Amino acid sequence: MLHVPGPDGLIATKARPQPDPEIDRRDPEPARDLVVAFRLHARMILGAVAAALVVGIVIVATSRPVYQASARVLFDPRRPDTSRQASDRELVQVSIDAAQLESQIQLLKSEQVYRSVIAAHDLERDPEFARPSLSIPAWFKSLISRGGGAGSYSTVVSQFDQRLDVRRLGQSYVLQVSFQSIDPEKAARLANAVTAAYIGRQLAPRIEAARRTGQFERTMRELNADGEAAAQALKTGIIDVGSFPAADARVITAALPPTGPSAPRTSLILGLAGAIGLFIGGVAALTRFRLLNVIRERSQIEHELGLAYLGSIQELGEDFTDMDGVMAEGAESWGVNIIVDQPSAPVSTGIREIRTTFEMTLRSSGRQCIGVTSTLPGEGKTVIAYHLALAFAAAGRRTLLIDANPQNPSLTRRLAASMPDGQDSGLVQAMASGAPEGSLVATLIRGLSFLPVGRDHQWIHFSDVIDRPKGRELFEALRAKYDRIVVDLPAFSVLPDAFAMGSLLDSYILVVEAGRTRQRDAAEMVTALGSATTAIAGAVLNERMN
């Protein structure tokens, strides 16, 4: 059952209307939901990003720096038979070169080369290879691997293989041999040792074939010299560029100790951590936003809350922000009649729609004292109350705007420049006297007056004084003087004043912020107001996107 205004201005009870299938099939706008979710849960998202960055910093701080050194080898492939036609020869050459280069890469990463380098540099006794400190990815890999335990030869070979990288540079015949180590000198030494071991394995069968076939002494001497140079380079890890002229591979760049670590990449890790944190926080915020079942569109106001839809305010900007709402884009200062001065502004169009709907819906009831409230603070009720008063004045109605929010008198603060100098009296003093003296009401523009909250407002709760005869006398006098009275009330969840002042009002207008106001909270407010004698004129949807 829902409570809706009847023709006599009282709350009537009727069955909840069934949702319109055509309306309910409309999907919510994902972009709007995302923007609102990010705005409402900014702290959650920032917390997720901060936590991810902390994890990234811990990873960087606990990771040992790794250095990478690289040597480059030019492989000179043998040419095919020149008796083929040119086009066939080019195709065969390409296929042979690709196969040869892939074979050389596999030879560089073969166990024979590993064994030679491991034995030459006694890596079985090197803690970096025999008992490495496992990183998180390496630890997970070790759980599922079947290799030997720490200190075994298979562990040394596995660590050696992980640190060695051999790749072809572009479409050239150049192979780059890279090795990683926690010691920059060791990285360069082992990269050169792998290169020397690879060239030594190339030279070994040629030397043996030359001995068997009885080659010329000069050829034997050159091959032996290259073989000895390769063996020496394998042990020392030092290679001279241009060595090994008899081999198919020629060293064009020897590995040198790197000047800086190649890992961890601090900027990359922190950037990735921040992106992951933003993604997790965004997903959590959007999920929470969807689970809150917030009000986002007109159909929820009409079908779920059972209230009349008076209109909406769209495209609110960031130029004017206060503790209780956001001024619409184009309004440079409070007290300016934006409805007249800027009729094409989005807020002007929206407020006119609200005013017209309100007047047409409640014309027969003669309601003139309107309380503007919301479920939660910050939903824009103060801004809407102010502009609604401007709209009534623009339509020729003698209008009074009242600040009845003693704990957060946003209107009084904003409109202080429009009030006479030294004025400190207002609603508090008027309710005590029972009549609005002339000095209590300030004229903002033609047709619109303003009654501020008054001094000592911080000690006042209108719910304590609302039933006093002076308060009723005040509102009776105001009804006789003004056609429309717009009262800016506190949020319903903050103080009981919004509910208590219902006995002095003719109707309520409920402001709902799209994407923030939960349907459950708004429904509880509507149910609570249903026990009062004041009708709910309808709801205004604040669709601000900032």
C-alpha positions in Angstrom: 0.0 0.0 0.0 1.2 3.5 -0.8 0.3 7.0 0.5 -0.4 9.6 -2.2 -2.0 13.0 -2.1 -5.8 13.1 -2.4 -7.9 15.9 -4.0 -8.4 17.5 -0.5 -4.6 17.7 0.1 -4.5 14.8 2.6 -2.6 11.6 2.2 -4.8 8.9 0.7 -4.0 5.2 0.6 -4.1 3.1 -2.6 -2.7 -0.1 -4.0 0.8 0.0 -5.5 0.5 0.4 -9.2 1.9 -2.3 -11.4 5.1 -1.3 -13.3 4.8 -0.5 -17.0 6.6 -3.3 -18.9 7.6 -0.8 -21.6 9.2 1.4 -19.0 10.8 -1.4 -16.9 12.5 -2.8 -20.0 14.6 0.3 -20.3 18.2 -0.4 -19.4 20.0 2.0 -17.0 22.7 4.0 -18.6 26.0 2.3 -17.9 28.0 5.5 -18.3 25.8 7.4 -15.9 26.0 4.6 -13.4 29.8 4.4 -13.6 30.2 8.2 -13.2 27.8 8.3 -10.2 29.4 5.2 -8.6 32.9 6.7 -8.9 31.6 9.9 -7.4 29.8 8.3 -4.5 32.5 5.8 -3.7 35.6 7.8 -4.4 37.1 6.9 -1.1 36.7 3.2 -1.7 38.3 3.5 -5.1 41.2 5.6 -3.8 41.6 3.1 -1.0 41.9 0.3 -3.5 44.4 2.2 -5.5 46.4 3.1 -2.4 46.5 -0.6 -1.3 47.6 -1.7 -4.7 50.3 0.9 -4.7 51.5 -0.3 -1.3 51.7 -3.8 -2.6 53.7 -2.6 -5.6 56.1 -0.6 -3.4 56.6 -3.7 -1.2 57.3 -5.8 -4.3 59.8 -3.3 -5.5 61.4 -2.9 -2.1 61.8 -6.6 -1.5 63.0 -7.5 -5.0 66.7 -7.8 -5.6 67.9 -5.8 -8.6 68.6 -7.9 -11.7 71.2 -6.9 -14.3 71.1 -8.0 -17.9 74.1 -8.0 -20.3 74.0 -8.9 -24.0 76.4 -10.1 -26.7 75.6 -10.0 -30.4 76.7 -12.6 -32.9 76.4 -12.4 -36.7 75.6 -15.7 -38.3 76.9 -16.1 -41.9 74.8 -18.9 -43.5 76.2 -20.9 -46.3 74.7 -20.2 -49.8 72.8 -22.8 -51.8 73.6 -24.1 -55.2 73.9 -21.2 -57.7 72.6 -23.4 -60.6 69.0 -22.7 -59.6 67.0 -19.9 -61.2 67.1 -16.5 -59.3 63.5 -16.6 -58.1 63.8 -20.2 -56.8 67.2 -19.4 -55.3 65.8 -16.5 -53.3 62.9 -18.5 -51.9 65.1 -21.4 -51.0 67.6 -19.0 -49.3 64.9 -17.5 -47.1 63.6 -20.9 -46.0 67.1 -22.2 -45.3 68.2 -19.0 -43.4 65.2 -19.1 -41.2 65.7 -22.8 -40.4 69.4 -22.3 -39.8 68.9 -19.4 -37.5 66.3 -21.3 -35.5 68.8 -24.2 -35.3 71.5 -21.9 -34.0 69.2 -20.5 -31.3 68.4 -24.0 -30.1 72.1 -24.8 -30.2 72.8 -21.8 -28.0 70.2 -23.0 -25.5 71.3 -26.6 -25.6 72.3 -28.6 -22.5 75.8 -29.1 -24.0 76.4 -25.4 -23.9 74.9 -25.1 -20.4 77.1 -27.9 -19.1 80.2 -26.3 -20.5 79.5 -22.9 -19.0 78.3 -24.3 -15.6 81.5 -26.4 -15.3 83.8 -23.6 -16.5 82.4 -21.2 -13.9 81.6 -23.7 -11.1 78.0 -22.5 -11.0 77.0 -25.6 -8.9 78.6 -23.9 -6.0 77.2 -20.5 -6.8 74.3 -19.7 -4.3 72.5 -17.6 -7.0 72.0 -20.8 -9.0 72.2 -23.6 -6.5 70.0 -22.0 -3.8 68.2 -19.1 -5.4 65.8 -16.8 -3.4 62.5 -17.5 -5.0 60.2 -14.6 -6.1 56.5 -15.0 -5.8 56.0 -16.2 -9.4 59.0 -18.5 -9.1 57.7 -19.9 -5.8 54.4 -20.8 -7.5 56.3 -22.4 -10.4 58.4 -24.4 -8.0 55.2 -25.9 -6.4 54.1 -27.4 -9.7 57.5 -28.3 -11.1 59.0 -31.7 -10.8 62.6 -30.6 -10.7 65.1 -31.5 -8.0 65.4 -29.7 -4.8 67.6 -26.7 -4.0 71.2 -27.4 -4.6 70.7 -30.2 -7.2 72.2 -30.0 -10.7 68.7 -29.8 -12.3 68.0 -26.7 -10.2 71.2 -25.1 -11.5 70.3 -25.9 -15.1 66.8 -24.6 -14.6 68.0 -21.3 -13.1 70.6 -21.0 -15.9 67.9 -21.5 -18.5 65.6 -18.9 -16.9 68.3 -16.3 -17.0 69.4 -16.9 -20.6 67.6 -15.4 -23.5 68.5 -15.8 -27.2 66.6 -14.1 -29.9 66.9 -12.9 -33.5 67.1 -9.2 -34.1 64.4 -8.3 -36.6 65.0 -10.0 -40.0 68.8 -9.8 -39.8 71.3 -12.6 -39.3 72.2 -11.2 -35.9 71.5 -13.2 -32.7 71.4 -11.5 -29.3 72.6 -13.5 -26.4 71.4 -12.0 -23.1 72.0 -13.2 -19.5 70.5 -11.9 -16.2 72.2 -12.0 -12.9 72.1 -10.1 -9.6 75.8 -9.2 -10.3 76.4 -7.0 -13.4 79.9 -8.4 -13.8 78.6 -12.0 -13.7 75.9 -11.2 -16.2 78.4 -9.9 -18.7 80.8 -12.8 -18.0 78.2 -15.5 -18.5 76.7 -13.9 -21.6 80.2 -14.0 -23.2 80.9 -17.5 -21.9 77.7 -18.8 -23.5 78.7 -17.2 -26.8 82.2 -18.7 -26.6 80.8 -22.1 -25.8 78.5 -21.9 -28.8 81.4 -20.9 -31.1 83.6 -23.6 -29.6 81.0 -26.2 -30.4 80.9 -24.9 -34.0 84.7 -25.2 -34.3 85.1 -28.6 -32.7 83.9 -30.7 -35.6 85.9 -28.6 -38.1 89.1 -29.1 -36.1 88.5 -32.8 -35.9 87.7 -33.1 -39.6 90.9 -31.1 -40.5 93.0 -33.5 -38.4 91.5 -36.5 -40.1 91.8 -35.2 -43.6 95.3 -33.8 -43.2 94.5 -30.1 -43.9 97.2 -27.6 -44.6 99.3 -26.6 -41.7 98.1 -23.0 -41.9 94.5 -24.0 -41.8 95.2 -26.3 -38.9 97.0 -23.5 -37.1 94.1 -21.1 -37.6 91.5 -23.6 -36.4 93.5 -24.5 -33.4 94.0 -20.9 -32.5 90.3 -20.2 -32.8 89.6 -23.3 -30.7 92.0 -22.2 -28.0 90.5 -18.6 -28.0 87.1 -20.1 -27.6 88.1 -22.2 -24.7 89.9 -19.3 -23.0 86.8 -17.0 -23.6 84.6 -19.7 -22.1 86.7 -19.7 -18.9 87.2 -16.0 -18.5 84.0 -14.7 -20.0 85.9 -12.1 -22.0 85.7 -12.0 -25.8 87.5 -9.9 -28.3 85.3 -8.5 -31.1 86.4 -10.1 -34.4 87.7 -13.3 -32.9 87.1 -16.7 -34.4 87.4 -15.9 -38.2 87.1 -19.6 -39.1 83.6 -20.0 -37.5 80.3 -19.3 -39.2 79.4 -17.0 -36.3 81.3 -13.7 -35.7 81.0 -11.7 -32.5 80.1 -8.1 -33.4 79.4 -6.9 -29.8 80.8 -8.4 -26.7 78.7 -8.2 -23.5 79.7 -5.5 -21.1 78.6 -5.0 -17.4 75.3 -3.0 -17.5 75.3 0.4 -15.8 71.8 -0.1 -14.2 69.4 -2.9 -13.3 66.9 -4.1 -15.8 64.5 -5.3 -13.1 62.5 -4.5 -11.1 60.9 -1.9 -13.3 59.6 0.4 -10.7 57.5 2.7 -12.9 56.0 -0.3 -14.7 55.2 -2.2 -11.5 53.7 0.9 -9.8 51.7 1.8 -12.9 50.4 -1.7 -13.2 49.5 -1.8 -9.5 47.7 1.5 -9.8 45.7 0.3 -12.8 44.8 -2.9 -11.0 43.7 -1.0 -7.9 41.6 1.4 -10.0 40.0 -1.6 -11.8 39.3 -3.5 -8.6 38.0 -0.3 -6.8 35.9 0.6 -9.8 34.3 -2.8 -10.0 33.6 -2.8 -6.3 32.1 0.7 -6.4 29.9 -0.2 -9.4 28.8 -3.5 -7.8 28.0 -1.8 -4.5 26.2 1.0 -6.4 24.0 -1.6 -8.2 23.3 -3.6 -5.0 22.1 -0.5 -3.2 19.1 -0.3 -5.5 19.2 3.4 -5.9 16.7 5.5 -7.7 17.9 6.5 -11.2 14.8 7.2 -13.3 11.3 8.5 -13.4 9.6 5.1 -13.4 11.0 4.3 -9.9 9.5 7.5 -8.5 6.1 6.8 -10.0 5.9 3.0 -9.6 8.0 2.1 -6.6 7.4 5.2 -4.5 4.0 6.0 -5.7 4.7 9.7 -6.0 3.9 12.2 -8.7 7.0 13.1 -10.9 7.3 16.9 -11.0 10.4 17.1 -13.2 14.1 16.9 -13.2 17.2 19.1 -13.1 20.0 18.0 -15.5 23.5 19.1 -16.5 24.3 20.7 -13.1 27.8 22.1 -13.1 30.6 22.5 -10.6 30.7 26.3 -10.5 28.6 26.6 -7.4 29.0 24.1 -4.6 27.8 24.4 -1.0 27.3 22.0 1.8 23.8 21.2 0.7 23.8 21.1 -3.0 25.3 22.3 -6.3 24.2 25.4 -8.2 23.3 24.9 -11.8 25.8 25.8 -14.5 25.4 29.5 -15.5 24.4 30.9 -12.1 27.3 33.0 -11.1 25.9 34.2 -7.8 23.0 33.7 -5.4 20.4 36.4 -5.7 20.6 36.6 -9.5 17.3 35.8 -11.3 18.7 33.1 -13.6 15.1 32.2 -14.6 14.7 35.6 -16.3 18.3 36.5 -17.1 19.3 33.1 -18.6 16.0 31.4 -19.7 17.8 28.9 -21.9 20.0 27.6 -19.1 19.3 23.9 -18.3 18.3 24.8 -14.7 15.8 27.4 -16.0 14.1 24.8 -18.3 13.9 22.2 -15.6 12.6 24.5 -12.9 9.9 25.8 -15.2 8.8 22.2 -15.8 8.7 21.6 -12.1 6.7 24.8 -11.4 4.2 24.1 -14.2 3.6 20.5 -13.1 3.2 21.6 -9.5 0.7 24.3 -10.4 -1.3 22.0 -12.7 -1.4 19.1 -10.3 -2.3 21.1 -7.2 -4.3 24.0 -8.6 -7.6 23.0 -7.1 -6.2 22.5 -3.6 -4.9 26.1 -3.2 -1.7 25.0 -1.5 0.8 27.8 -1.1 3.2 26.8 1.7 5.6 24.2 0.2 8.4 22.4 2.1 11.3 21.2 0.1 13.2 18.3 1.7 15.2 15.2 0.8 16.1 11.8 2.3 19.8 12.6 2.8 21.9 15.8 3.0 23.6 17.0 -0.1 20.9 15.9 -2.6 20.4 19.4 -4.0 17.2 20.5 -2.1 18.5 23.9 -1.2 19.3 24.8 -4.8 16.0 23.5 -6.1 14.1 25.4 -3.3 15.9 28.6 -4.3 15.3 28.3 -8.0 11.7 27.2 -7.5 11.1 30.4 -5.6 12.7 32.3 -8.5 10.3 30.5 -10.9 7.2 31.4 -8.8 8.3 35.0 -8.7 9.0 35.1 -12.4 5.4 33.9 -13.0 4.0 36.9 -11.0 3.5 35.1 -7.7 4.3 37.0 -4.6 6.8 34.6 -3.2 8.7 34.1 0.1 11.7 31.9 0.5 12.4 30.7 4.1 15.5 29.1 5.4 14.2 26.6 8.0 17.4 24.5 8.2 19.0 25.7 11.5 21.8 23.2 11.6 23.0 24.0 8.0 21.6 27.4 7.0 23.0 27.3 3.4 20.5 29.9 2.1 21.3 32.4 4.8 25.0 32.1 4.2 24.6 32.3 0.4 22.2 35.2 0.4 23.9 37.2 3.2 25.0 39.8 0.6 21.4 40.4 -0.4 20.2 41.2 3.1 20.4 44.6 4.8 23.7 45.3 6.7 23.6 44.3 10.3 20.5 42.1 10.0 20.7 39.1 12.3 17.0 38.4 12.9 15.0 35.9 11.0 12.7 32.9 11.3 13.8 32.1 14.9 12.8 35.6 16.1 9.7 35.7 13.9 8.4 32.4 15.4 9.0 33.9 18.9 7.0 37.1 18.1 4.3 35.4 16.0 4.5 37.9 13.1 7.2 38.7 10.5 8.3 42.2 11.2 9.5 44.2 8.2 13.1 44.1 9.2 13.1 40.3 9.3 12.3 39.8 5.6 14.8 40.8 2.9 13.8 41.5 -0.7 16.0 39.6 -3.2 14.3 40.6 -6.5 11.0 42.0 -7.5 8.3 39.6 -6.3 10.7 37.5 -4.1 11.4 38.0 -0.5 13.7 36.0 1.9 13.3 35.1 5.5 16.7 34.0 6.9 17.1 31.5 9.7 18.0 34.2 12.3 20.5 34.5 15.1 21.0 31.8 17.7 19.8 29.3 15.1 22.3 26.7 16.2 20.4 26.3 19.5 17.0 25.9 17.9 15.1 22.8 17.0 11.9 23.8 15.3 10.3 20.5 16.3 10.4 21.8 19.9 8.5 25.0 19.1 6.4 24.1 16.1 3.1 23.7 18.1 3.4 27.0 19.9 0.6 29.5 19.1 3.2 32.1 17.9 4.5 29.8 15.2 1.0 29.2 13.8 0.2 32.9 13.9 3.4 33.5 12.0 2.5 31.2 9.1 -1.1 32.4 9.1 0.2 36.0 8.6 2.6 34.8 5.9 -0.2 33.1 4.0 -2.2 36.3 4.0 0.7 38.2 2.5 2.3 35.8 0.0 1.0 33.7 -2.9 3.7 31.1 -2.6 5.9 30.2 0.4 8.9 27.9 -0.3 10.5 26.5 2.8 14.0 24.9 2.7 13.8 22.1 5.3 16.5 19.9 6.7 17.1 16.5 5.2 14.7 14.0 6.6 17.4 11.7 8.0 19.2 14.4 9.9 16.6 16.2 12.1 12.9 15.6 12.9 12.2 19.3 11.9 11.2 18.4 8.3 8.5 16.0 9.7 7.5 18.3 12.5 6.9 21.3 10.3 4.3 19.4 8.3 1.6 20.8 10.5 2.5 24.3 9.2 2.9 23.3 5.6 0.5 22.6 2.8 2.6 20.1 0.9 6.1 18.5 0.6 8.3 18.3 -2.4 10.8 15.5 -2.2 14.2 15.9 -3.9 15.8 12.7 -5.0 19.4 12.6 -6.3 19.6 10.1 -9.2 22.1 7.4 -8.5 22.5 8.2 -4.8 19.1 8.0 -3.0 18.3 4.5 -2.1 14.8 3.3 -2.9 14.4 1.8 0.5 15.3 5.0 2.3 13.0 7.1 0.1 10.2 4.6 0.7 10.6 4.8 4.4 10.4 8.6 4.2 7.3 8.4 2.2 5.7 6.0 4.7 6.7 8.2 7.6 5.2 11.3 5.9 2.0 9.3 5.2 1.2 9.5 8.9 1.1 13.3 8.7 -1.7 15.5 7.5 0.4 17.2 4.8 0.4 15.8 1.3 3.5 14.9 -0.7 3.1 17.0 -3.9 5.6 14.9 -5.7 9.3 14.3 -6.3 12.0 16.1 -8.2 14.8 14.1 -9.7 18.3 15.7 -9.4 20.2 14.2 -12.3 23.5 16.0 -11.8 26.6 14.4 -13.3 29.4 16.2 -11.5 
